[in-house]
Amino acid sequence: MTADVATRETSAPAARRVPTPLRALLWVVLVAAAYLLPAVLGGSDRIYATVVLVAIFAIMSYGVDVVLSYLGEVSLGHTLFWAAGAYTTAILAVRSGWSPIPALLASIVVTLLLALLLGLATLRTREFVFSLVTYAAAIIGLTVVQNTQALGGSDGVVGVPLLELPAVGGTYVARTNAELWPIALVCLVLVVLLVSRFRRSRLGTTALMAQMNGELSTAMGVDVRRTRMLVFVLSAPITALAGWLYAYQRSYVSPDLLSPTFLLFMLTAVILPGRRLLLGPLVGAALLTAQQQLFSLGGDADKIVLGGVLAVVLLASPTGLVGIWHALVRRVRGSRR
């Protein structure tokens, strides 16, 4: 029964999302509108910086979303992958002169190795213990980064060069946030496509089945541990991609990448809209980043807002804004009867 429910939950939405010319056109229009949005909003550097950060933080949060939504586990260690992507990029770019694409590939390799090690360590753990072990890994990472001079110590690594990518007729150089925006948008679109493909894949289906009823899934021939490992490892390079882009966006990396602030951001961006929504992390990241960049109350106050939003959502509606919306719709329909 549980397996059937899991299959319906993944395959039914997939059936409704079978690509059609109209649906493909709508997605193209949506991406085009997103590309033009900052110009429509005034085109200032502040606006472009905000949309670039929305894209980066959304990509960062999609890695957590894959684990939370499809394994049912709260990973408190994804800041490790986020920082690994940024630090690997910065060190290779600054000290060895690597170009962005090789640096990205190296970041993915490093992150995959970290995810494999952490995945093996947490293979037999669940729920609270899983969260504690992943959080301990992030704390260890923070301590190592702060006290290792080869990694820049507490000062981090400064002087990350401009992001340069090969382009038709030469090289595309992102000197400003406006020039970085197309790259950030392309990365975001690729991640959304990857997550969409994962949701419809056999791995996504079996992961959801294993989350709902591990014993029944095992009885049906599903290797639950292998599935958990594959999903966890898949989530890591997604978050690392955000770290790669962030290193170029702010031109330096520091131990604050492993701070609880980014961890809270990831979790809130996923939980606020609701889990298992394709554009959920993007919506959550957009709301949180807009508050911090355009309606900031100050550094500490913004952190209080971030933590407060997460607490309120968990207490009032664990299913997020979508749950609140569904409850309101049911109440309105009930009042009409």
SVG drawing of the C-alpha trace seen along z (x, -y; Angstrom):
<svg xmlns="http://www.w3.org/2000/svg" viewBox="-24 -52 74 61">
<polyline fill="none" stroke="black" stroke-width="0.4" points="0.0,0.0 2.7,-2.4 4.7,-1.7 1.6,-2.3 1.1,-5.6 4.7,-6.6 4.5,-5.6 1.3,-7.7 2.9,-10.7 5.9,-10.8 4.4,-9.4 1.1,-11.3 2.7,-14.7 5.2,-13.4 2.3,-12.5 0.8,-15.9 4.2,-17.4 4.8,-15.4 6.5,-18.0 4.2,-19.5 4.9,-22.4 2.7,-24.7 4.3,-23.7 7.8,-24.1 6.8,-27.5 5.6,-28.5 8.9,-27.5 10.8,-29.5 8.6,-32.5 9.2,-32.1 13.0,-31.9 12.9,-34.9 10.8,-36.9 13.2,-36.0 16.1,-37.2 14.5,-40.5 13.1,-41.0 16.1,-42.9 16.0,-45.4 12.3,-45.9 12.9,-46.6 15.3,-49.4 18.5,-47.6 20.6,-48.9 23.5,-47.0 21.6,-46.3 18.8,-44.7 21.2,-42.6 23.1,-41.6 19.8,-40.5 18.7,-38.3 22.2,-36.8 22.0,-35.9 18.5,-34.5 19.8,-32.1 22.9,-31.1 21.0,-30.6 18.2,-28.7 20.8,-26.3 22.3,-25.9 18.9,-25.0 18.0,-22.5 20.7,-20.2 19.0,-20.2 15.6,-19.8 16.6,-16.6 17.6,-15.0 14.7,-16.5 11.9,-15.8 13.0,-12.4 14.8,-10.8 12.8,-12.5 16.1,-13.4 17.3,-16.8 20.9,-17.3 22.7,-19.8 25.9,-19.3 25.2,-20.7 27.1,-23.8 30.2,-21.6 29.4,-21.0 28.6,-24.6 31.9,-25.7 33.8,-22.9 32.6,-24.1 33.6,-27.7 37.0,-26.9 38.1,-24.5 37.3,-27.1 39.0,-30.0 42.2,-28.1 42.6,-26.7 41.7,-30.0 43.9,-32.2 46.9,-30.0 47.1,-27.9 45.5,-30.1 42.8,-27.5 40.0,-28.8 36.4,-28.5 35.3,-25.3 38.2,-23.1 37.7,-24.7 34.1,-23.7 34.9,-20.1 37.5,-19.9 34.9,-21.3 32.4,-18.6 35.0,-15.9 36.0,-17.1 32.4,-17.4 31.5,-14.0 34.3,-12.5 33.1,-14.4 29.5,-13.3 30.7,-9.7 32.6,-9.7 29.8,-11.4 27.2,-9.1 29.1,-6.0 29.3,-7.4 25.6,-8.0 24.5,-5.0 23.0,-3.3 21.7,-6.4 18.2,-7.9 16.4,-11.1 17.9,-12.7 21.2,-10.8 21.6,-11.5 21.1,-15.2 23.6,-15.2 26.3,-13.4 25.9,-15.7 26.0,-18.8 29.1,-17.5 30.7,-17.1 29.9,-20.8 31.4,-21.9 34.5,-19.8 34.8,-21.5 34.5,-24.9 37.2,-24.2 39.5,-22.8 39.0,-25.8 39.5,-28.4 42.8,-26.8 44.4,-25.7 46.7,-28.4 46.7,-26.5 43.0,-27.3 43.5,-30.9 42.7,-30.4 40.2,-32.9 40.9,-35.4 39.9,-33.0 41.1,-33.3 40.8,-36.7 41.4,-37.8 39.2,-35.4 39.5,-36.5 36.6,-37.5 34.4,-34.7 35.5,-34.1 33.8,-31.5 34.5,-30.6 31.9,-32.2 31.3,-32.5 33.9,-34.9 36.0,-35.1 35.6,-35.1 32.6,-36.2 33.8,-38.1 31.4,-38.8 32.7,-42.0 29.5,-43.1 26.4,-41.5 24.5,-42.4 27.0,-40.4 27.0,-37.5 23.2,-37.3 22.9,-35.3 25.4,-32.7 23.6,-32.4 20.3,-32.0 21.6,-29.3 23.0,-27.4 19.7,-27.7 17.7,-26.5 20.1,-23.5 19.6,-22.6 15.8,-22.9 15.9,-20.6 18.2,-18.1 15.8,-18.1 12.8,-17.7 14.5,-14.7 15.3,-13.2 11.7,-13.6 10.5,-11.5 13.4,-9.0 13.4,-5.5 15.8,-6.7 13.4,-9.5 10.5,-7.0 12.4,-4.4 13.7,-7.1 10.2,-8.2 9.1,-4.6 11.9,-4.0 11.1,-7.1 7.4,-6.1 8.0,-2.5 11.6,-1.2 10.6,2.3 8.1,2.7 10.5,1.3 13.1,3.8 10.6,6.6 9.9,5.4 13.6,5.7 14.6,2.1 18.1,1.6 17.3,-1.1 20.8,-1.9 22.1,-2.1 19.2,-4.4 19.9,-6.7 23.5,-6.8 22.9,-7.7 20.4,-10.5 22.7,-12.0 25.7,-11.9 23.6,-13.4 22.6,-16.3 26.2,-17.4 27.4,-18.7 24.2,-20.7 25.1,-22.7 28.7,-22.8 27.7,-24.5 26.3,-27.3 29.5,-27.6 31.5,-27.8 29.3,-30.6 29.3,-32.4 33.2,-32.5 33.2,-34.4 30.3,-36.6 31.9,-38.0 35.6,-37.5 36.7,-35.8 35.7,-32.9 35.9,-32.7 34.9,-30.4 31.5,-32.2 30.4,-29.9 30.1,-27.2 28.1,-29.4 24.7,-28.4 23.2,-31.3 23.6,-29.6 22.3,-26.4 19.2,-28.1 18.7,-29.7 18.8,-26.4 16.3,-24.8 14.0,-27.8 14.0,-28.2 12.9,-24.5 10.4,-24.4 8.8,-27.8 7.0,-27.1 6.5,-23.4 8.4,-20.2 8.5,-18.4 7.7,-21.5 9.8,-21.8 10.1,-25.6 9.8,-25.6 13.4,-26.3 13.5,-29.1 10.4,-30.8 11.8,-30.4 15.2,-31.7 13.6,-34.7 11.5,-35.7 14.4,-35.4 17.0,-37.1 14.6,-39.9 14.1,-40.6 17.8,-40.6 18.9,-42.6 16.0,-45.0 14.3,-45.2 17.1,-44.5 16.7,-45.3 20.4,-44.9 22.7,-41.9 21.5,-40.5 17.9,-41.4 17.9,-39.6 19.2,-36.5 16.4,-36.7 13.9,-37.1 15.4,-34.0 15.2,-31.9 11.8,-33.2 10.3,-32.4 11.6,-28.9 10.2,-28.4 6.8,-29.9 6.4,-27.8 7.3,-24.6 4.9,-25.4 2.0,-26.8 2.1,-24.8 4.8,-22.1 3.7,-21.7 4.7,-25.4 2.8,-28.1 1.2,-25.5 -0.3,-23.8 -1.7,-27.2 -3.1,-27.8 -4.8,-24.4 -6.3,-25.0 -7.7,-28.3 -9.2,-26.8 -10.8,-24.1 -12.3,-26.6 -13.7,-28.8 -15.2,-25.8 -16.7,-24.6 -18.2,-27.9 -20.0,-27.9 -21.8,-24.6"/>
</svg>
